């Protein structure tokens, strides 16, 4: 019984401290900010994709050797990035943050973070795959220019995506303390807050 009361007291102090710091948001505001972050992330990815497609298409015609293949792969790779950015932005645009309950909000917020971490793992694979291709280009009887150009492009894209995914993960994870609490300090003690 004493342990239970001690835990409740510690929880009340923690919750009270968070509430006193003024970092609590109402649920619709938290949801809207999460969607705004997702939109900004997708616009950033889309901007990177458009810049790489335009540069790749413009420069591959005048380049030769590995550089030509580098620009070609940048354009092709970013066609996929542009599609992902478009779908992600459309998904955020069509979402109604006011319709989400706390469980849905938590699920979507944590799901976005999990996707970003999973993608960061894939990004390591992209970098390693690009490194493999550039090393493979050193062997005889291979299309060295293509392997080297593709490898360098994939390493660049993987490095950008890793920075992108980790930066967005840390931004989203930094907002975890903004999630509205169900249990809060009230003027009469500790209470459960239910929003209708």
Buried (B, 14 or more C-beta within 10 A) or exposed (E): EEEEEEEEEEEBEEBBEBBEEEEBBEBBBBBBBBBEBBBBBBBBBBEBBBEBBEBBEEBBEEBEEBBBBBBBBBBBBBEEBBEBBBEBBEEBEEBEBEEBEBEEBBEBBBEBBEBBEEBBEEBEEBBEBBBBBBEBBEEEEEEBBBBBBBBBBBBBBBBBBBEBBBEBBEBBBEBEEBBBBEBBBBEEEBBEEEEE
